[in-house]
Amino acid sequence: MENTWASRDLPVLNAAVKYLDDAAGASFPELRDLAELAQLEVSDVSKAALALESDHLLELGKSSGGVGTWYVKQVSGNARRLVGQWPTAEQFVDEVAQRLQAAADEEPDPERRGRLRELASSAGDVARNVFVDVATSVISRQMGV
């Protein structure tokens, strides 16, 4: 069985997320629109869309016309995380650690600089799992999950 994620499914998901974000609710992308954006054939986009729908990454509207007129009603938060539009908990923790390190680099007080570096190191190392769990809870709560 061929792996279709990188060559077909992810480009279609990325195109759907981008289109929906750009349209801001004004329109829904038909599969032929996504084919153009992803530079794929409509038949490949329809296969990808059905696969993505089966994993609850997007919701399809199926019209009575050909598959090119089917459209994407919405994408999930997971879809947005997969294409990098929303952060995962791990990405959030990495960003926090980077910002703590940057703050430490600019801190003139040696004691505070040391504490910031220790906190940045903890966020990146030993306490990572705890930070990820906390970040997951915060992100989930903010999204109403």
URCOR-V712331 format. One record per run of one state. SS is the DSSP state (H for helix, E for strand, - for the rest). FROM is the first residue (numbers start at 1). TO is the last residue. If there is no record, write none. Layout:
ss & from & to
SS & FROM & TO
SS & FROM & TO
This chain:
ss & from & to
- & 1 & 4
H & 5 & 23
- & 24 & 29
E & 30 & 30
H & 31 & 38
- & 39 & 41
H & 42 & 54
- & 55 & 57
E & 58 & 61
- & 62 & 66
H & 67 & 69
- & 70 & 70
E & 71 & 75
- & 76 & 76
H & 77 & 82
- & 83 & 88
H & 89 & 106
- & 107 & 109
H & 110 & 124
- & 125 & 127
H & 128 & 142
- & 143 & 145
